[in-house]
Amino acid sequence: MDGRLGGSERKVKPGDVLHLTRAASVQFLRPIFVRVIGLPDWVTYDGWLWIEGYELGPKGEAVVRRSLFVQKAGLIWRDPLTPAVRPTARRQVRRGPVRVG
């Protein structure tokens, strides 16, 4: 399930992580992830809304705060991003004589 729901079926709330693509606005030629921190009560066109949030980097860290004007119908909800966890495999180190001087 990609988390896409049309218009008024799901409400945006602080803490949501949204995947914003061109479906949300033409400004997202390069899709981004945003963690919502607020919803300003600014006047908009029908079907659009303002979102205050942090753009997330590849590891899920907040990169920059942004105010975004988006179409409700183009929003895609995602589970919160978590940094990739890599198993730490230890490699055997070859040790040999060390030349000094």
NORTA-V306268 format. One record per residue. N is the residue number from 1. RES is the residue in one small letter. SS is DSSP state (@ for helix, = for strand, . for the rest). OMEGA is omega in degrees with one decimal (none if undefined). Layout:
n->N res->RES ss->SS omega->OMEGA
n->N res->RES ss->SS omega->OMEGA
This chain:
n->1 res->m ss->. omega->-175.7
n->2 res->d ss->. omega->176.0
n->3 res->g ss->. omega->-178.3
n->4 res->r ss->= omega->174.6
n->5 res->l ss->. omega->-177.7
n->6 res->g ss->. omega->172.0
n->7 res->g ss->@ omega->-168.9
n->8 res->s ss->@ omega->-177.8
n->9 res->e ss->@ omega->-179.2
n->10 res->r ss->. omega->-178.4
n->11 res->k ss->. omega->175.2
n->12 res->v ss->. omega->178.8
n->13 res->k ss->. omega->178.2
n->14 res->p ss->. omega->-177.9
n->15 res->g ss->. omega->177.7
n->16 res->d ss->. omega->172.1
n->17 res->v ss->= omega->-177.4
n->18 res->l ss->= omega->173.1
n->19 res->h ss->= omega->-176.4
n->20 res->l ss->= omega->-179.7
n->21 res->t ss->. omega->178.5
n->22 res->r ss->. omega->177.1
n->23 res->a ss->. omega->179.1
n->24 res->a ss->. omega->179.1
n->25 res->s ss->. omega->-179.9
n->26 res->v ss->. omega->179.5
n->27 res->q ss->. omega->-176.8
n->28 res->f ss->. omega->174.4
n->29 res->l ss->. omega->173.1
n->30 res->r ss->. omega->-177.7
n->31 res->p ss->. omega->179.3
n->32 res->i ss->= omega->170.5
n->33 res->f ss->= omega->-178.8
n->34 res->v ss->= omega->171.4
n->35 res->r ss->= omega->-176.6
n->36 res->v ss->= omega->175.4
n->37 res->i ss->= omega->178.7
n->38 res->g ss->= omega->179.2
n->39 res->l ss->. omega->-179.9
n->40 res->p ss->. omega->-179.2
n->41 res->d ss->. omega->-178.9
n->42 res->w ss->. omega->179.7
n->43 res->v ss->. omega->-179.3
n->44 res->t ss->. omega->171.9
n->45 res->y ss->. omega->178.7
n->46 res->d ss->. omega->178.9
n->47 res->g ss->. omega->179.8
n->48 res->w ss->= omega->174.8
n->49 res->l ss->= omega->174.9
n->50 res->w ss->= omega->177.7
n->51 res->i ss->= omega->169.9
n->52 res->e ss->= omega->-179.3
n->53 res->g ss->= omega->177.2
n->54 res->y ss->= omega->172.0
n->55 res->e ss->= omega->-176.5
n->56 res->l ss->= omega->177.2
n->57 res->g ss->. omega->-176.7
n->58 res->p ss->. omega->179.9
n->59 res->k ss->. omega->179.2
n->60 res->g ss->. omega->-179.6
n->61 res->e ss->. omega->177.6
n->62 res->a ss->= omega->-177.3
n->63 res->v ss->= omega->-177.6
n->64 res->v ss->= omega->177.1
n->65 res->r ss->= omega->-176.6
n->66 res->r ss->= omega->168.8
n->67 res->s ss->= omega->-171.7
n->68 res->l ss->= omega->177.3
n->69 res->f ss->= omega->-171.5
n->70 res->v ss->= omega->173.6
n->71 res->q ss->= omega->179.6
n->72 res->k ss->@ omega->-175.7
n->73 res->a ss->@ omega->-177.7
n->74 res->g ss->@ omega->-177.1
n->75 res->l ss->. omega->177.1
n->76 res->i ss->= omega->179.0
n->77 res->w ss->= omega->176.1
n->78 res->r ss->= omega->172.3
n->79 res->d ss->. omega->179.3
n->80 res->p ss->. omega->179.9
n->81 res->l ss->. omega->174.6
n->82 res->t ss->. omega->179.2
n->83 res->p ss->. omega->178.5
n->84 res->a ss->. omega->178.4
n->85 res->v ss->. omega->179.6
n->86 res->r ss->. omega->176.6
n->87 res->p ss->. omega->-180.0
n->88 res->t ss->. omega->177.5
n->89 res->a ss->. omega->-179.5
n->90 res->r ss->. omega->178.0
n->91 res->r ss->. omega->176.5
n->92 res->q ss->. omega->179.0
n->93 res->v ss->. omega->177.0
n->94 res->r ss->. omega->179.3
n->95 res->r ss->. omega->-179.4
n->96 res->g ss->. omega->-179.9
n->97 res->p ss->. omega->178.9
n->98 res->v ss->. omega->179.6
n->99 res->r ss->. omega->-179.2
n->100 res->v ss->. omega->172.7
n->101 res->g ss->. omega->none
